[in-house]
Each structure stands twice: as structure tokens, then as C-alpha cells.
Amino acid sequence: MATLTYVYADQTAVLGPLATYAEPHTYDLCADHSQRMSAPQGWNVLRLAPDPATVEPTRDDLLALADAVREAGRPAEPPPEGPPTLRLVRPES
């Protein structure tokens, strides 16, 4: 997987490691699409490929994983007892 970032004014597309947060003009791509990605004619494509042997999980990665495991391990909340509540919604005039 990789994140595609582009700068339209510079006619440059950069394909690099997955971004840790969303930004405008960035798209996360699966492995197949990141390998087959091409840019318009005349554009430069920079492929940043870190050495997998040197990439280690960060503290944020480990905390996100721990939070996901905690959330998955929480018991499901039982549905409320009794009939569902209904609310009348009137259109605005």
C-alpha cells in the first residue's frame, strides 16, 4: 500500500509510504494499484520506497493497535428494552 500525493502546478506525482493522516490531494492506494499507477504525459512520478528492513512500528502505530484491540474486546451493548422510540418530525414551512 502507498499514498499518492500530487502537485498539479509542478506536474509532479509522488508515491510513498502510507500517510498517517488525510490531506487534500492525497489518495491511499492498494499494492496492485500503486504498482500500476501512471501519471499524465509530461508529469514526473517520484516513487519513494523505504527499505522494509529499516521500517519499524512507531509508538503511534502501537497505540492505535492497542486501542483497536481494546475496542474489539468490549462487550456489545445490549439493545434497549421495550419498543423503539419514535419521534414525529414536521417539515419546516
C-alpha positions in Angstrom: 0.0 0.0 0.0 1.1 3.6 -0.7 -0.1 7.1 -0.6 -0.3 9.1 -3.8 0.3 12.9 -3.5 0.4 15.3 -6.4 1.2 18.9 -7.0 -0.7 20.0 -10.1 1.2 23.2 -10.6 4.5 21.3 -10.7 3.1 18.4 -12.7 4.6 16.0 -10.1 3.1 12.9 -8.5 4.7 11.3 -5.5 4.0 7.7 -4.5 5.3 7.0 -1.0 4.6 5.2 2.3 1.1 5.4 3.7 0.3 8.7 5.2 -0.6 8.9 8.9 -3.3 11.5 8.3 -5.5 12.7 5.4 -4.7 15.7 3.4 -6.2 17.3 0.3 -4.8 15.8 -2.9 -3.7 12.5 -1.4 -5.0 9.1 -2.1 -4.2 5.8 -0.4 -3.7 3.0 -3.0 -3.6 -0.8 -2.6 -0.4 -2.6 -3.6 -1.7 -3.6 -7.1 -2.8 0.0 -7.9 0.4 1.5 -6.5 2.5 -0.7 -8.8 0.4 0.1 -11.9 0.0 3.8 -11.2 0.9 6.1 -14.0 0.6 9.9 -14.4 -0.4 12.1 -17.3 2.1 12.6 -20.2 4.7 15.2 -19.2 4.3 14.6 -15.5 7.1 13.5 -13.2 6.5 10.5 -11.0 8.6 10.1 -7.8 8.4 6.7 -6.1 9.7 6.7 -2.6 10.3 3.2 -1.4 11.7 2.9 2.1 13.8 -0.1 2.9 11.3 -2.6 4.6 14.1 -3.9 6.9 14.5 -0.4 8.4 10.8 0.4 8.8 9.7 -0.3 12.4 6.3 0.4 14.0 6.1 3.8 15.7 4.7 4.5 19.1 1.6 5.8 17.4 1.2 2.6 15.4 1.4 0.5 18.6 -1.1 2.7 20.4 -3.5 2.6 17.5 -3.3 -1.2 17.5 -3.8 -1.4 21.3 -6.9 0.9 21.0 -8.3 -1.2 18.2 -7.8 -4.4 20.3 -9.4 -2.8 23.3 -12.4 -1.6 21.3 -12.9 -5.1 19.7 -12.8 -6.7 23.1 -15.5 -4.6 24.7 -18.8 -6.4 25.1 -21.6 -5.3 22.8 -24.2 -3.0 24.4 -27.5 -4.8 24.8 -30.3 -3.3 22.8 -32.7 -1.1 24.8 -35.6 -2.9 26.3 -39.2 -2.2 25.1 -40.4 -0.8 21.8 -38.3 1.6 19.9 -39.0 5.3 20.5 -40.5 7.2 17.6 -40.3 10.9 17.1 -42.6 13.0 14.9 -40.7 15.2 12.5 -42.6 18.0 11.0 -41.4 19.7 7.8 -40.3 23.3 8.1 -42.5 25.8 6.3 
